[in-house]
């Protein structure tokens, strides 16, 4: 009997696979598909004795694979297979930082550029001159369960380090999915109700200096955190958040400026309490698109007059209202995996 005869006999004598067999085969097929997507080598084949059995087994494997492939394909009248859950995708953020030629530190809240900013002489002379812009890349899982940053130990920009875990409490931020959900619930023309919803969902801050801020400053910080963490911000929601900001006590008059990449922006903040301490000298202002109120980033301006490093440091003198740093959100995009860029 030749090889094809053996196959025909095999097909005629073989019983129909049961549900357990199909489940096992389907699982193995899915594992191979997953390994292929991740760039892993397929599992090595098991060697069997006898050339004929090898041929028959190979052809049978092809037949089973074809059968399982048809089972995995959507049939007419059936709903297509559900796509990968959005919560397992990643939000990619690229931020450009522009500041002085000076030792500087941004005490940002988790995966956002929102927070506080401090100039200090550090180990080098501080000059009130623009430093070269610095770009940062970051990925956060949409459901907030992981964070990834470039692996600085390699020269490959696609290499990333991933940290698993729910960091939102420590970050004092909602995960992107929760931020998207909240902004969609905000009434576009009722600033008071919108602010109550934001306060109810916000993550309490543990920064001691926050306790010395006015209520309006704290509310402003919560609104800007929400703007910065919602990757899909509807236009009505952006308008609602702008309305909340402009109605806060001490809200500054919006001024037209340019962000770090030259886009037109409205800069708006809240006047309040400032002290000549490291993280309490400067005031944060949010940068919004003048037409859509979409989030473009934040900038930090001096909340009072001070000398960098203290009166005896010899550092430059900063006047109230002077811009000391701009953090421009260049890109916000939903991607399939950490390391992807749109």
N, C-alpha and C positions, 0 to 999 in steps of 0.2 A: 504494500500500500504506500502511495506517495504521500508527501506532506499535506497537500491540499485534501487528499482523501481522509487523512486523519482529522483535519479540521472539520470536514463535513460530518464525519462520524461523531466528533466531539460535540458539535452543535446539535445533532439529532438526539444524542443521549443525555445531554446536560439538562438538568431540571431548571425551571425558571427561578431566578434568584429571589429569595425571600426578603422581607423588609429589613431584617438585621444585616443581611449581606449587602443590600443596597446602601444602608446607612454607613456601613464600614467603608465601602467603596467611595461613596460621596465624601466622607470625611477625609480619606486619603487624597482624593482629587483636590479638595479645597486646601489641604495642607500644601500640596505641590504648587497650587496657584499662588498661595500666600508666600511660599519660599521664593517663587520666581519674582514676585513683586518686590520683595525685600533684597533681591540680588544674591540670594543664597544658592549654593550648589544643590542640585537635586540629590536625594538620598541614593547611595550606591546600590545598584541592582544586586539581588541575591543570585549567586551562581547555582545552577542546577545541573545534574548529571544528564548527559545524553543530548545529542544535537537535536533530535526530533522533539523531545520535550521542550527544549528551549524555543524552537520555532513555534510549536503549538501554543506554548505559554505566552509568547510575545503577541501572536495574533489574537489570542483570547483576551489579552490585556487591552489591545486596541479596541476590540469589540465592546468590552465592558466600559472603557473610557468613552466610546461613542455613545453608548446607552446612557451613561450618567450625564454626558454633555447635553443630551436631549432632555433629560429630567431637569437640568439646571436652567435650560432656556425657557423663557415665558411662552406659554401656549396661547393660541388665539382665544380671546375672551377672558384671559387671566390677567390680573394686575401685574405690572413689571416688578421685579425684585426691588426692595427698598434700598436706596443709596446708603452709604456709610453715615452713621449718626452724626449730625452736625457737632455734637459735643466732643467728638473725638478729633475734630479738625483743630487747626492752630490759627491764631491771630498773629500775623506778622506786623511788627512795628519798626520803622526806621526813623530815627530822630537825629536832627542836626543840632549841635550845640555851638553857639557863638558866645564867647566871653572875652575877658581881658587876658593879657600875658601875666598871669598871676596864679598862685596856688588857689584852687577853687574846689569846692565840694558841693554837690547837689544831694540833699537828703530827700530823695524822691520816694514816693509811696509805691513800693513794690515794682510792678511792671509798668508804671506810669512815670512821666517826667514831672508830674505835679508834686509839689512839696515845698521845700525851702532851699535857699541857695546862699552860700557864704563865700566871700573872698577872704583870702588869708595869704600872708607872705610865704608861708611854708619854708622850704629850704632855698628858695630863689627870690630874687628881687621882684617885687610886684610893680608892674607898669600899667598905666591906664591906656593901653593900646590894644587893638584887636589881636587876638591870638588866631592861629589857623583853625578853621572849623573842624569839629570832630563829629564823626557819625557813629551812631550805635545801632546795633541790630538786636532784636529780641523777638522771641516767639512765646506765646502763652496759649495753653490748651483752652479751647473755647469754653469748656466747662470748669476751667480753673484748676484742673488736677495736675498740671505740670507746667514747668517753665524751662525754656532753652535759650542759651546764649552761644555765640561763636566760641569754638575751642581755640583758645589763644596759644596752645602748645603746638599747633600745626600751622602751616602756611596755606591751608586750603580753606577758603571762605565758606565752603559748604559743610565743613565739619562743625558739629555743635555738641555742646554738653547739655544733657537733659536731666532735670531734677524732678522726680515724681513727688507728689504730695499736695495737700490742700493748704496753700499758704495765705489764703485770703484774710484770716484773722490777724496774722502778723503784718500783712501788707496794709491792712486797713482799707482794703478795696473790695468791691464786688467782683466776681469773675465776669468775663465778657458776656456770657449767656444771661446772667442775672441783670447786668446793666442794660442789655438789649431789651429784656422783658420789661424793666422798669420804665425806660424812656417811652415805650409804646403805651404805657398806662397813663402818661401825663396829659391832663387836659390842656390843649393849646392856648386857651384864653382864660385860664383861671390860675394865676400865679400862686395864690395862697394855698389852694388845694395841691398844686404841684409840689410846693415846698414841703407841705405836710407829708406827702408820699415819700419824698426824698429823705426827710429826717427819719421816717419810720423804717426805711430799708438800709440806711447808711451803717457802715461799720464803725463803732466808737473808736476814736483816736486815743493813743496812749502817749502821745507827745506832750511832755509837760508844758511846753510853751503855749500849746493850744488853749490851755485853761486860762491863760492871761489874755487871749484874744476876745474881741467882742463877739456877740452872737452872730452878727452880720458877717464878720470875717470867717467864722466857723461854717456858717451856711454857704458862703461863697466857695470855700474849699470843697465842701461836699458836692456842690453843683459842678465845679470844674473837674473833680475826680470822675463824676459820672460822664461828663462830656468826653473825657480822655479814655475811658474804658469801654464805651459802647461802640463796637466796630461798625454797626449798621444803624446809623442815626437818621430816622426819617426827618424830612424838612419841618413838619409840624412840631415834632419833638424838639428840634433845635430851636425853633421859634419860642416854644414854651420855656425852655431853659434860659434863653436870652431874656425873656420877660421876667423870670424869677430874679436874675442878676440885677437888672435895671431897677427893680423895686426894692432891693435891699437897702436899709439905711446906710448912708455913707458911700453908695455906689458912685464911682467916678464917671465923669462924662466920657463917653466913648470917643477915642481919637483914632484917626486914620494913620496907619503905619504900614510897614512892609515886614513880612516875616523873613526868616533866614534865607529862603530861596527866592525872595523877590515878589511873593504874592501879596496882593492888597489885603489888609486885615484891619479889623477893629480891635483896639486894645482897651480893656475895661477891667477895673479892679474895685476894691472896697477899701476906703480909708478906715483906720482904726488904731490899734495899739502897736507901737514898735519900741524896742529897747536896743541899746548898744551892746547886745550879746550876739554870739556867733550866728545863731539861727533866727534871730528876731530883728535884724537890722533891715532886711529887704522885704519888699512887698511883691506878691505874685499878681500878675495880670494875665487874663486869658486872651488869646488871639482867636478871633472868629471871622469867618468869611462875611464881608459886608452885605452880601445879598441873601445867602442861605443860612447864615449863622452856624455853618459847619465848623467843627473844631479844627484849628490849624496849629495849636501849640500854646505855650505860655512864655511870658518874659518876666524877668525879675528886675525891679527898680528899687532904688534906695528909699526906704521908708522914713529916713531921717538923715541928717548930716553926720558923717563919721569918717574916721581915718582907718584905712585898712591895717589890721594888726594892732590897733590901739594907738593912743596919742604919742607914745614914745617909740613907735616902731619905725618911723620914717616912711611908712607906706603912703600911697596917694590918698588925697582927700576926696571923698565922695559926697556930692551934694544931693539933697533930697530930690527924688524924681529922676535921677540919672539912671540910665539902663546899664545893668552890670552883666546880664546874661539873657540870651534868647534860646529857647528850646523849641525847634520847629518840627512838628510831626510831618515828615516828608511823605511817608507811606503808611497806610493801614489797610491790610488785606487779609482775607480768609484763605488759607492754603491747606494742602492735604497733609503735610508733615513738616516737622521742625527742620529748618535748613532751606525750605522752599522759599523762593522770592517771586513775586508776580512779574 
